[in-house]
């Protein structure tokens, strides 16, 4: 009788404290289990008082084994695809377009002649400069000999040498101007739409076309400051684009900005992606996935097995005697429909995922057939 009085006193204390109910998801709480234990104690006391004790029947539950699998935490961000190299093609001099040696969309090699301007005036100017240079060289050679024979002054010699140097510089300039009448591709790539026509008079600021290198592309993304510690050079990124739904592209991080934008608190991150197929184009919007954490052997259980009380988590584990034991666990990454357990559980142990509300610590259980757990073990 003293035991029963003590039990009733404990129940009164529990009711007076009005323990709050904290719920983990729909109908998932530790409080129903505690209330069930209180009711069980009261029933057991009255049975004991009557001089008899009735064993509780086993509870039918669905349980699955905690499994080892790889888990990863990813961050999804929008990004922009840019060409590996992209340059606006312009001539370095004024002139008349004589030849256009490319087709729009053509792939050209480095140094390919794209545009040729009328070279007539540049060639004539060069010929004049070369004639002046020839005369200056002859005068210089003569003055050099006379200076060695002490027949002219140092001043006369220096003046002749200066004239020769100026003539040489003029020839170099005219040759460069003649070269500028021909516009070559600075690197291998694809030529964009042309902006000129044959016979058109252009200036050095006239855009001729664009040259784009898409053999390799870059994806640029702005990453929040708090995630930067989980990024490193060489890290793999995965993304998709609207033009190719369902297809994944992979690249490697090669640049993490040393400077964070003070207004947005974001840092620029770039990755390179091989693009031999040419599917990716500059300006495309990329849906980027950055893998922040990756563990190859993590213990994972279905999410419904977890019970929470504030920040504390527990599960019912079925032991070798088919009894349910309440065990505290520490949860890591949350996955779709699953959770990683980093402490308190071993791989291969069975956790209850249905029938938790009917259990008490130490209660006997009957396991449902394995196919009952199929919806929780798929994927």
Buried (B, 14 or more C-beta within 10 A) or exposed (E): EEEBEEBEEEBEEEEEEEEEEEBBEEEBBBBBBBBBEBEEBBEBBEEBEEEEEEEEEBBEBBBBBBBBBEBBBBBEBEBBBBBBBBBEBBBEBBBBBBEBBBEEEEBBEEEBBBBBBBBEBBBEBBEEBBEBBEEBBEBBEEBBEBBEEEEBEEEEBEBBBEBBEEBBEBBEEBBEBBBBBBBBBBBBBBBBEBBBEEEEEBEEEBBBBBBBBBBBBBBBBBBEEEBBEBBEEEBEBBBBBEEEEEEEBEBEBEEBBEEBEEEEEBBBBBBBBEBEEEBBBBEBEBEBBBBBEEBEEBBBBBBBBBBBBEEEBBBBBBEEEBBBBBBEBEBBBEBEEBBBBBEBBEBEBBBBBBBBEBBBEEBBBEBBEEEBBEEBBEE
